[in-house]
Amino acid sequence: MRILLDTHALLWWLDGYTHLPPKVLALLKKGQTIVLVSAVTAWEISIKKALGKLKVPDDLEAAL
């Protein structure tokens, strides 16, 4: 299965799953699930980080 995460879902996933519904968590933990992230998500994160509105690790690309 393939799933596309939006910006919020991606950040929640990287933060330790705290806000994601149980069904989504189950999909993310499955080894067969392909997780996709839009290029727009990277752009949005970069802009919000530059504006000081979002704190993300400097190695976010490596984390993904």
PQR file with spaces between the fields and no chain letter, atoms N, CA, C, O and H, PARSE charges and radii, in Angstrom:
ATOM       1  N    MET     1       0.835   -1.173    0.000 -0.4000 1.5000
ATOM       2  CA   MET     1       0.000    0.000    0.000 -0.0000 2.0000
ATOM       3  C    MET     1       0.886    1.244    0.000  0.5500 1.7000
ATOM       4  O    MET     1       1.970    1.244    0.583 -0.5500 1.4000
ATOM       5  N    ARG     2       0.426    2.283   -0.646 -0.4000 1.5000
ATOM       6  CA   ARG     2       1.107    3.580   -0.649 -0.0000 2.0000
ATOM       7  C    ARG     2       0.237    4.598    0.074  0.5500 1.7000
ATOM       8  O    ARG     2      -0.983    4.629   -0.088 -0.5500 1.4000
ATOM       9  H    ARG     2      -0.455    2.283   -1.119  0.4000 1.0000
ATOM      10  N    ILE     3       0.903    5.438    0.882 -0.4000 1.5000
ATOM      11  CA   ILE     3       0.176    6.527    1.519 -0.0000 2.0000
ATOM      12  C    ILE     3       0.969    7.814    1.332  0.5500 1.7000
ATOM      13  O    ILE     3       2.199    7.812    1.347 -0.5500 1.4000
ATOM      14  H    ILE     3       1.894    5.413    1.014  0.4000 1.0000
ATOM      15  N    LEU     4       0.245    8.901    1.158 -0.4000 1.5000
ATOM      16  CA   LEU     4       0.852   10.223    0.995 -0.0000 2.0000
ATOM      17  C    LEU     4       0.589   11.019    2.272  0.5500 1.7000
ATOM      18  O    LEU     4      -0.561   11.248    2.646 -0.5500 1.4000
ATOM      19  H    LEU     4      -0.755    8.902    1.146  0.4000 1.0000
ATOM      20  N    LEU     5       1.660   11.432    2.930 -0.4000 1.5000
ATOM      21  CA   LEU     5       1.521   12.206    4.158 -0.0000 2.0000
ATOM      22  C    LEU     5       1.571   13.691    3.848  0.5500 1.7000
ATOM      23  O    LEU     5       2.414   14.146    3.076 -0.5500 1.4000
ATOM      24  H    LEU     5       2.595   11.245    2.626  0.4000 1.0000
ATOM      25  N    ASP     6       0.667   14.438    4.451 -0.4000 1.5000
ATOM      26  CA   ASP     6       0.754   15.889    4.334 -0.0000 2.0000
ATOM      27  C    ASP     6       1.782   16.378    5.359  0.5500 1.7000
ATOM      28  O    ASP     6       2.357   15.580    6.099 -0.5500 1.4000
ATOM      29  H    ASP     6      -0.018   14.068    5.078  0.4000 1.0000
ATOM      30  N    THR     7       2.002   17.669    5.396 -0.4000 1.5000
ATOM      31  CA   THR     7       3.042   18.233    6.252 -0.0000 2.0000
ATOM      32  C    THR     7       2.803   17.922    7.725  0.5500 1.7000
ATOM      33  O    THR     7       3.717   17.491    8.429 -0.5500 1.4000
ATOM      34  H    THR     7       1.535   18.318    4.795  0.4000 1.0000
ATOM      35  N    HIS     8       1.582   18.140    8.189 -0.4000 1.5000
ATOM      36  CA   HIS     8       1.299   17.878    9.603 -0.0000 2.0000
ATOM      37  C    HIS     8       1.519   16.417    9.958  0.5500 1.7000
ATOM      38  O    HIS     8       2.160   16.108   10.962 -0.5500 1.4000
ATOM      39  H    HIS     8       0.840   18.490    7.617  0.4000 1.0000
ATOM      40  N    ALA     9       0.995   15.528    9.146 -0.4000 1.5000
ATOM      41  CA   ALA     9       1.139   14.101    9.431 -0.0000 2.0000
ATOM      42  C    ALA     9       2.606   13.691    9.428  0.5500 1.7000
ATOM      43  O    ALA     9       3.027   12.892   10.264 -0.5500 1.4000
ATOM      44  H    ALA     9       0.474   15.779    8.330  0.4000 1.0000
ATOM      45  N    LEU    10       3.384   14.228    8.500 -0.4000 1.5000
ATOM      46  CA   LEU    10       4.805   13.908    8.457 -0.0000 2.0000
ATOM      47  C    LEU    10       5.507   14.368    9.729  0.5500 1.7000
ATOM      48  O    LEU    10       6.277   13.610   10.320 -0.5500 1.4000
ATOM      49  H    LEU    10       3.042   14.877    7.821  0.4000 1.0000
ATOM      50  N    LEU    11       5.249   15.596   10.152 -0.4000 1.5000
ATOM      51  CA   LEU    11       5.890   16.116   11.354 -0.0000 2.0000
ATOM      52  C    LEU    11       5.457   15.337   12.594  0.5500 1.7000
ATOM      53  O    LEU    11       6.272   15.072   13.477 -0.5500 1.4000
ATOM      54  H    LEU    11       4.624   16.211    9.672  0.4000 1.0000
ATOM      55  N    TRP    12       4.189   14.974   12.663 -0.4000 1.5000
ATOM      56  CA   TRP    12       3.721   14.175   13.792 -0.0000 2.0000
ATOM      57  C    TRP    12       4.403   12.802   13.792  0.5500 1.7000
ATOM      58  O    TRP    12       4.781   12.296   14.848 -0.5500 1.4000
ATOM      59  H    TRP    12       3.527   15.189   11.946  0.4000 1.0000
ATOM      60  N    TRP    13       4.558   12.210   12.623 -0.4000 1.5000
ATOM      61  CA   TRP    13       5.197   10.896   12.502 -0.0000 2.0000
ATOM      62  C    TRP    13       6.646   10.983   12.980  0.5500 1.7000
ATOM      63  O    TRP    13       7.109   10.125   13.731 -0.5500 1.4000
ATOM      64  H    TRP    13       4.251   12.622   11.764  0.4000 1.0000
ATOM      65  N    LEU    14       7.351   12.012   12.545 -0.4000 1.5000
ATOM      66  CA   LEU    14       8.744   12.189   12.953 -0.0000 2.0000
ATOM      67  C    LEU    14       8.872   12.525   14.440  0.5500 1.7000
ATOM      68  O    LEU    14       9.917   12.298   15.050 -0.5500 1.4000
ATOM      69  H    LEU    14       6.975   12.709   11.935  0.4000 1.0000
ATOM      70  N    ASP    15       7.798   13.068   15.011 -0.4000 1.5000
ATOM      71  CA   ASP    15       7.807   13.454   16.423 -0.0000 2.0000
ATOM      72  C    ASP    15       7.436   12.293   17.345  0.5500 1.7000
ATOM      73  O    ASP    15       7.376   12.464   18.563 -0.5500 1.4000
ATOM      74  H    ASP    15       6.950   13.253   14.515  0.4000 1.0000
ATOM      75  N    GLY    16       7.196   11.153   16.789 -0.4000 1.5000
ATOM      76  CA   GLY    16       6.898    9.994   17.624 -0.0000 2.0000
ATOM      77  C    GLY    16       5.446    9.572   17.621  0.5500 1.7000
ATOM      78  O    GLY    16       4.988    8.926   18.563 -0.5500 1.4000
ATOM      79  H    GLY    16       7.245   11.014   15.799  0.4000 1.0000
ATOM      80  N    TYR    17       4.719    9.921   16.586 -0.4000 1.5000
ATOM      81  CA   TYR    17       3.356    9.424   16.356 -0.0000 2.0000
ATOM      82  C    TYR    17       2.296    9.974   17.305  0.5500 1.7000
ATOM      83  O    TYR    17       1.175    9.465   17.300 -0.5500 1.4000
ATOM      84  H    TYR    17       5.091   10.446   15.820  0.4000 1.0000
ATOM      85  N    THR    18       2.586   10.965   18.101 -0.4000 1.5000
ATOM      86  CA   THR    18       1.685   11.351   19.179 -0.0000 2.0000
ATOM      87  C    THR    18       0.301   11.821   18.733  0.5500 1.7000
ATOM      88  O    THR    18      -0.647   11.703   19.509 -0.5500 1.4000
ATOM      89  H    THR    18       3.496   11.378   18.105  0.4000 1.0000
ATOM      90  N    HIS    19       0.147   12.338   17.539 -0.4000 1.5000
ATOM      91  CA   HIS    19      -1.156   12.881   17.127 -0.0000 2.0000
ATOM      92  C    HIS    19      -1.843   12.065   16.034  0.5500 1.7000
ATOM      93  O    HIS    19      -2.934   12.423   15.590 -0.5500 1.4000
ATOM      94  H    HIS    19       0.917   12.433   16.909  0.4000 1.0000
ATOM      95  N    LEU    20      -1.225   10.989   15.603 -0.4000 1.5000
ATOM      96  CA   LEU    20      -1.787   10.237   14.488 -0.0000 2.0000
ATOM      97  C    LEU    20      -2.810    9.208   14.970  0.5500 1.7000
ATOM      98  O    LEU    20      -2.627    8.587   16.017 -0.5500 1.4000
ATOM      99  H    LEU    20      -0.339   10.698   15.963  0.4000 1.0000
ATOM     100  N    PRO    21      -3.883    9.032   14.202 -0.5600 1.5000
ATOM     101  CA   PRO    21      -4.892    8.026   14.561  0.2800 2.0000
ATOM     102  C    PRO    21      -4.304    6.612   14.515  0.5500 1.7000
ATOM     103  O    PRO    21      -3.363    6.359   13.763 -0.5500 1.4000
ATOM     104  N    PRO    22      -4.843    5.709   15.299 -0.5600 1.5000
ATOM     105  CA   PRO    22      -4.327    4.333   15.353  0.2800 2.0000
ATOM     106  C    PRO    22      -4.270    3.629   13.995  0.5500 1.7000
ATOM     107  O    PRO    22      -3.335    2.871   13.738 -0.5500 1.4000
ATOM     108  N    LYS    23      -5.253    3.867   13.126 -0.4000 1.5000
ATOM     109  CA   LYS    23      -5.233    3.212   11.805 -0.0000 2.0000
ATOM     110  C    LYS    23      -4.053    3.683   10.972  0.5500 1.7000
ATOM     111  O    LYS    23      -3.438    2.891   10.257 -0.5500 1.4000
ATOM     112  H    LYS    23      -6.013    4.483   13.335  0.4000 1.0000
ATOM     113  N    VAL    24      -3.733    4.972   11.063 -0.4000 1.5000
ATOM     114  CA   VAL    24      -2.590    5.516   10.320 -0.0000 2.0000
ATOM     115  C    VAL    24      -1.295    4.954   10.890  0.5500 1.7000
ATOM     116  O    VAL    24      -0.396    4.577   10.138 -0.5500 1.4000
ATOM     117  H    VAL    24      -4.232    5.615   11.644  0.4000 1.0000
ATOM     118  N    LEU    25      -1.195    4.897   12.207 -0.4000 1.5000
ATOM     119  CA   LEU    25      -0.008    4.337   12.842 -0.0000 2.0000
ATOM     120  C    LEU    25       0.227    2.902   12.409  0.5500 1.7000
ATOM     121  O    LEU    25       1.360    2.505   12.136 -0.5500 1.4000
ATOM     122  H    LEU    25      -1.925    5.203   12.818  0.4000 1.0000
ATOM     123  N    ALA    26      -0.843    2.128   12.346 -0.4000 1.5000
ATOM     124  CA   ALA    26      -0.721    0.736   11.923 -0.0000 2.0000
ATOM     125  C    ALA    26      -0.165    0.647   10.505  0.5500 1.7000
ATOM     126  O    ALA    26       0.677   -0.205   10.220 -0.5500 1.4000
ATOM     127  H    ALA    26      -1.764    2.451   12.568  0.4000 1.0000
ATOM     128  N    LEU    27      -0.631    1.523    9.617 -0.4000 1.5000
ATOM     129  CA   LEU    27      -0.127    1.533    8.245 -0.0000 2.0000
ATOM     130  C    LEU    27       1.346    1.928    8.189  0.5500 1.7000
ATOM     131  O    LEU    27       2.125    1.335    7.443 -0.5500 1.4000
ATOM     132  H    LEU    27      -1.314    2.215    9.848  0.4000 1.0000
ATOM     133  N    LEU    28       1.724    2.931    8.981 -0.4000 1.5000
ATOM     134  CA   LEU    28       3.102    3.400    8.970 -0.0000 2.0000
ATOM     135  C    LEU    28       4.063    2.354    9.522  0.5500 1.7000
ATOM     136  O    LEU    28       5.218    2.291    9.101 -0.5500 1.4000
ATOM     137  H    LEU    28       1.091    3.412    9.587  0.4000 1.0000
ATOM     138  N    LYS    29       3.606    1.550   10.440 -0.4000 1.5000
ATOM     139  CA   LYS    29       4.462    0.539   11.046 -0.0000 2.0000
ATOM     140  C    LYS    29       4.588   -0.723   10.205  0.5500 1.7000
ATOM     141  O    LYS    29       5.485   -1.536   10.428 -0.5500 1.4000
ATOM     142  H    LYS    29       2.667    1.601   10.781  0.4000 1.0000
ATOM     143  N    LYS    30       3.694   -0.887    9.243 -0.4000 1.5000
ATOM     144  CA   LYS    30       3.761   -2.047    8.357 -0.0000 2.0000
ATOM     145  C    LYS    30       4.982   -1.929    7.456  0.5500 1.7000
ATOM     146  O    LYS    30       5.230   -0.870    6.879 -0.5500 1.4000
ATOM     147  H    LYS    30       2.965   -0.226    9.062  0.4000 1.0000
ATOM     148  N    GLY    31       5.717   -2.970    7.336 -0.4000 1.5000
ATOM     149  CA   GLY    31       6.896   -2.956    6.478 -0.0000 2.0000
ATOM     150  C    GLY    31       6.567   -2.857    5.000  0.5500 1.7000
ATOM     151  O    GLY    31       7.430   -2.509    4.194 -0.5500 1.4000
ATOM     152  H    GLY    31       5.516   -3.830    7.805  0.4000 1.0000
ATOM     153  N    GLN    32       5.337   -3.158    4.636 -0.4000 1.5000
ATOM     154  CA   GLN    32       4.943   -3.165    3.229 -0.0000 2.0000
ATOM     155  C    GLN    32       4.397   -1.824    2.761  0.5500 1.7000
ATOM     156  O    GLN    32       4.150   -1.652    1.567 -0.5500 1.4000
ATOM     157  H    GLN    32       4.635   -3.441    5.290  0.4000 1.0000
ATOM     158  N    THR    33       4.204   -0.883    3.655 -0.4000 1.5000
ATOM     159  CA   THR    33       3.639    0.412    3.296 -0.0000 2.0000
ATOM     160  C    THR    33       4.722    1.322    2.729  0.5500 1.7000
ATOM     161  O    THR    33       5.782    1.491    3.332 -0.5500 1.4000
ATOM     162  H    THR    33       4.404   -1.023    4.625  0.4000 1.0000
ATOM     163  N    ILE    34       4.451    1.895    1.587 -0.4000 1.5000
ATOM     164  CA   ILE    34       5.356    2.876    0.971 -0.0000 2.0000
ATOM     165  C    ILE    34       4.835    4.254    1.345  0.5500 1.7000
ATOM     166  O    ILE    34       3.710    4.618    1.004 -0.5500 1.4000
ATOM     167  H    ILE    34       3.590    1.757    1.097  0.4000 1.0000
ATOM     168  N    VAL    35       5.666    5.018    2.051 -0.4000 1.5000
ATOM     169  CA   VAL    35       5.270    6.341    2.511 -0.0000 2.0000
ATOM     170  C    VAL    35       5.792    7.382    1.534  0.5500 1.7000
ATOM     171  O    VAL    35       6.992    7.443    1.267 -0.5500 1.4000
ATOM     172  H    VAL    35       6.581    4.722    2.328  0.4000 1.0000
ATOM     173  N    LEU    36       4.899    8.193    1.004 -0.4000 1.5000
ATOM     174  CA   LEU    36       5.252    9.240    0.054 -0.0000 2.0000
ATOM     175  C    LEU    36       5.061   10.605    0.698  0.5500 1.7000
ATOM     176  O    LEU    36       4.159   10.806    1.511 -0.5500 1.4000
ATOM     177  H    LEU    36       3.924    8.143    1.221  0.4000 1.0000
ATOM     178  N    VAL    37       5.924   11.534    0.321 -0.4000 1.5000
ATOM     179  CA   VAL    37       5.842   12.910    0.812 -0.0000 2.0000
ATOM     180  C    VAL    37       6.000   13.822   -0.395  0.5500 1.7000
ATOM     181  O    VAL    37       6.909   13.629   -1.202 -0.5500 1.4000
ATOM     182  H    VAL    37       6.657   11.371   -0.339  0.4000 1.0000
ATOM     183  N    SER    38       5.138   14.799   -0.523 -0.4000 1.5000
ATOM     184  CA   SER    38       5.184   15.732   -1.634 -0.0000 2.0000
ATOM     185  C    SER    38       6.388   16.665   -1.529  0.5500 1.7000
ATOM     186  O    SER    38       6.842   16.984   -0.431 -0.5500 1.4000
ATOM     187  H    SER    38       4.400   14.956    0.133  0.4000 1.0000
ATOM     188  N    ALA    39       6.893   17.094   -2.666 -0.4000 1.5000
ATOM     189  CA   ALA    39       7.959   18.096   -2.686 -0.0000 2.0000
ATOM     190  C    ALA    39       7.470   19.397   -2.066  0.5500 1.7000
ATOM     191  O    ALA    39       8.264   20.158   -1.514 -0.5500 1.4000
ATOM     192  H    ALA    39       6.524   16.835   -3.558  0.4000 1.0000
ATOM     193  N    VAL    40       6.182   19.655   -2.152 -0.4000 1.5000
ATOM     194  CA   VAL    40       5.609   20.856   -1.567 -0.0000 2.0000
ATOM     195  C    VAL    40       5.769   20.836   -0.048  0.5500 1.7000
ATOM     196  O    VAL    40       5.917   21.888    0.574 -0.5500 1.4000
ATOM     197  H    VAL    40       5.537   19.037   -2.601  0.4000 1.0000
ATOM     198  N    THR    41       5.740   19.659    0.543 -0.4000 1.5000
ATOM     199  CA   THR    41       5.932   19.537    1.986 -0.0000 2.0000
ATOM     200  C    THR    41       7.312   20.042    2.382  0.5500 1.7000
ATOM     201  O    THR    41       7.439   20.783    3.357 -0.5500 1.4000
ATOM     202  H    THR    41       5.619   18.804    0.038  0.4000 1.0000
ATOM     203  N    ALA    42       8.339   19.657    1.649 -0.4000 1.5000
ATOM     204  CA   ALA    42       9.697   20.128    1.935 -0.0000 2.0000
ATOM     205  C    ALA    42       9.779   21.642    1.797  0.5500 1.7000
ATOM     206  O    ALA    42      10.423   22.311    2.605 -0.5500 1.4000
ATOM     207  H    ALA    42       8.235   19.055    0.857  0.4000 1.0000
ATOM     208  N    TRP    43       9.138   22.169    0.793 -0.4000 1.5000
ATOM     209  CA   TRP    43       9.112   23.620    0.565 -0.0000 2.0000
ATOM     210  C    TRP    43       8.412   24.325    1.731  0.5500 1.7000
ATOM     211  O    TRP    43       8.908   25.327    2.246 -0.5500 1.4000
ATOM     212  H    TRP    43       8.614   21.625    0.136  0.4000 1.0000
ATOM     213  N    GLU    44       7.258   23.793    2.141 -0.4000 1.5000
ATOM     214  CA   GLU    44       6.506   24.397    3.238 -0.0000 2.0000
ATOM     215  C    GLU    44       7.317   24.368    4.544  0.5500 1.7000
ATOM     216  O    GLU    44       7.353   25.358    5.274 -0.5500 1.4000
ATOM     217  H    GLU    44       6.856   22.979    1.723  0.4000 1.0000
ATOM     218  N    ILE    45       7.953   23.252    4.829 -0.4000 1.5000
ATOM     219  CA   ILE    45       8.765   23.141    6.037 -0.0000 2.0000
ATOM     220  C    ILE    45       9.923   24.128    5.999  0.5500 1.7000
ATOM     221  O    ILE    45      10.221   24.774    7.004 -0.5500 1.4000
ATOM     222  H    ILE    45       7.923   22.447    4.235  0.4000 1.0000
ATOM     223  N    SER    46      10.574   24.250    4.856 -0.4000 1.5000
ATOM     224  CA   SER    46      11.697   25.174    4.721 -0.0000 2.0000
ATOM     225  C    SER    46      11.277   26.617    4.968  0.5500 1.7000
ATOM     226  O    SER    46      11.974   27.360    5.659 -0.5500 1.4000
ATOM     227  H    SER    46      10.332   23.726    4.040  0.4000 1.0000
ATOM     228  N    ILE    47      10.154   27.008    4.411 -0.4000 1.5000
ATOM     229  CA   ILE    47       9.660   28.380    4.588 -0.0000 2.0000
ATOM     230  C    ILE    47       9.312   28.639    6.050  0.5500 1.7000
ATOM     231  O    ILE    47       9.718   29.655    6.614 -0.5500 1.4000
ATOM     232  H    ILE    47       9.588   26.405    3.850  0.4000 1.0000
ATOM     233  N    LYS    48       8.567   27.732    6.661 -0.4000 1.5000
ATOM     234  CA   LYS    48       8.168   27.937    8.055 -0.0000 2.0000
ATOM     235  C    LYS    48       9.379   27.924    8.993  0.5500 1.7000
ATOM     236  O    LYS    48       9.401   28.657    9.982 -0.5500 1.4000
ATOM     237  H    LYS    48       8.237   26.907    6.203  0.4000 1.0000
ATOM     238  N    LYS    49      10.366   27.112    8.694 -0.4000 1.5000
ATOM     239  CA   LYS    49      11.580   27.094    9.498 -0.0000 2.0000
ATOM     240  C    LYS    49      12.327   28.419    9.365  0.5500 1.7000
ATOM     241  O    LYS    49      12.787   28.973   10.364 -0.5500 1.4000
ATOM     242  H    LYS    49      10.347   26.517    7.891  0.4000 1.0000
ATOM     243  N    ALA    50      12.450   28.927    8.145 -0.4000 1.5000
ATOM     244  CA   ALA    50      13.152   30.190    7.904 -0.0000 2.0000
ATOM     245  C    ALA    50      12.448   31.368    8.593  0.5500 1.7000
ATOM     246  O    ALA    50      13.104   32.317    9.023 -0.5500 1.4000
ATOM     247  H    ALA    50      12.077   28.477    7.334  0.4000 1.0000
ATOM     248  N    LEU    51      11.135   31.307    8.696 -0.4000 1.5000
ATOM     249  CA   LEU    51      10.367   32.363    9.355 -0.0000 2.0000
ATOM     250  C    LEU    51      10.348   32.218   10.874  0.5500 1.7000
ATOM     251  O    LEU    51       9.828   33.084   11.578 -0.5500 1.4000
ATOM     252  H    LEU    51      10.602   30.536    8.346  0.4000 1.0000
ATOM     253  N    GLY    52      10.910   31.135   11.372 -0.4000 1.5000
ATOM     254  CA   GLY    52      10.923   30.902   12.807 -0.0000 2.0000
ATOM     255  C    GLY    52       9.616   30.366   13.354  0.5500 1.7000
ATOM     256  O    GLY    52       9.392   30.389   14.564 -0.5500 1.4000
ATOM     257  H    GLY    52      11.332   30.432   10.800  0.4000 1.0000
ATOM     258  N    LYS    53       8.757   29.887   12.481 -0.4000 1.5000
ATOM     259  CA   LYS    53       7.451   29.381   12.907 -0.0000 2.0000
ATOM     260  C    LYS    53       7.448   27.879   13.161  0.5500 1.7000
ATOM     261  O    LYS    53       6.454   27.320   13.626 -0.5500 1.4000
ATOM     262  H    LYS    53       8.939   29.868   11.497  0.4000 1.0000
ATOM     263  N    LEU    54       8.567   27.232   12.853 -0.4000 1.5000
ATOM     264  CA   LEU    54       8.626   25.785   12.987 -0.0000 2.0000
ATOM     265  C    LEU    54      10.045   25.380   13.346  0.5500 1.7000
ATOM     266  O    LEU    54      11.010   25.840   12.737 -0.5500 1.4000
ATOM     267  H    LEU    54       9.374   27.686   12.475  0.4000 1.0000
ATOM     268  N    LYS    55      10.157   24.521   14.333 -0.4000 1.5000
ATOM     269  CA   LYS    55      11.463   23.985   14.693 -0.0000 2.0000
ATOM     270  C    LYS    55      11.542   22.554   14.177  0.5500 1.7000
ATOM     271  O    LYS    55      10.738   21.700   14.551 -0.5500 1.4000
ATOM     272  H    LYS    55       9.372   24.146   14.828  0.4000 1.0000
ATOM     273  N    VAL    56      12.501   22.311   13.331 -0.4000 1.5000
ATOM     274  CA   VAL    56      12.747   20.971   12.818 -0.0000 2.0000
ATOM     275  C    VAL    56      14.238   20.703   12.896  0.5500 1.7000
ATOM     276  O    VAL    56      15.041   21.636   12.900 -0.5500 1.4000
ATOM     277  H    VAL    56      13.154   23.005   13.027  0.4000 1.0000
ATOM     278  N    PRO    57      14.609   19.441   12.958 -0.5600 1.5000
ATOM     279  CA   PRO    57      16.032   19.124   13.015  0.2800 2.0000
ATOM     280  C    PRO    57      16.754   19.587   11.751  0.5500 1.7000
ATOM     281  O    PRO    57      16.176   19.597   10.664 -0.5500 1.4000
ATOM     282  N    ASP    58      18.020   19.968   11.904 -0.4000 1.5000
ATOM     283  CA   ASP    58      18.799   20.369   10.739 -0.0000 2.0000
ATOM     284  C    ASP    58      19.003   19.222    9.767  0.5500 1.7000
ATOM     285  O    ASP    58      19.216   19.440    8.575 -0.5500 1.4000
ATOM     286  H    ASP    58      18.490   19.960   12.787  0.4000 1.0000
ATOM     287  N    ASP    59      18.937   17.997   10.278 -0.4000 1.5000
ATOM     288  CA   ASP    59      19.127   16.814    9.417 -0.0000 2.0000
ATOM     289  C    ASP    59      17.795   16.195    9.011  0.5500 1.7000
ATOM     290  O    ASP    59      17.682   14.975    8.897 -0.5500 1.4000
ATOM     291  H    ASP    59      18.764   17.820   11.247  0.4000 1.0000
ATOM     292  N    LEU    60      16.794   17.034    8.795 -0.4000 1.5000
ATOM     293  CA   LEU    60      15.455   16.528    8.448 -0.0000 2.0000
ATOM     294  C    LEU    60      15.495   15.657    7.198  0.5500 1.7000
ATOM     295  O    LEU    60      14.821   14.629    7.136 -0.5500 1.4000
ATOM     296  H    LEU    60      16.886   18.025    8.888  0.4000 1.0000
ATOM     297  N    GLU    61      16.267   16.056    6.219 -0.4000 1.5000
ATOM     298  CA   GLU    61      16.355   15.264    4.992 -0.0000 2.0000
ATOM     299  C    GLU    61      16.874   13.864    5.288  0.5500 1.7000
ATOM     300  O    GLU    61      16.367   12.887    4.737 -0.5500 1.4000
ATOM     301  H    GLU    61      16.814   16.892    6.270  0.4000 1.0000
ATOM     302  N    ALA    62      17.865   13.758    6.139 -0.4000 1.5000
ATOM     303  CA   ALA    62      18.411   12.459    6.512 -0.0000 2.0000
ATOM     304  C    ALA    62      17.384   11.647    7.297  0.5500 1.7000
ATOM     305  O    ALA    62      17.308   10.427    7.150 -0.5500 1.4000
ATOM     306  H    ALA    62      18.277   14.551    6.586  0.4000 1.0000
ATOM     307  N    ALA    63      16.597   12.322    8.129 -0.4000 1.5000
ATOM     308  CA   ALA    63      15.576   11.625    8.915 -0.0000 2.0000
ATOM     309  C    ALA    63      14.503   11.020    8.025  0.5500 1.7000
ATOM     310  O    ALA    63      13.956    9.958    8.320 -0.5500 1.4000
ATOM     311  H    ALA    63      16.658   13.313    8.248  0.4000 1.0000
ATOM     312  N    LEU    64      14.211   11.712    6.933 -0.4000 1.5000
ATOM     313  CA   LEU    64      13.201   11.196    6.006 -0.0000 2.0000
ATOM     314  C    LEU    64      13.734    9.997    5.261  0.5500 1.7000
ATOM     315  O    LEU    64      13.028    9.421    4.433 -0.5500 1.4000
ATOM     316  H    LEU    64      14.655   12.575    6.693  0.4000 1.0000
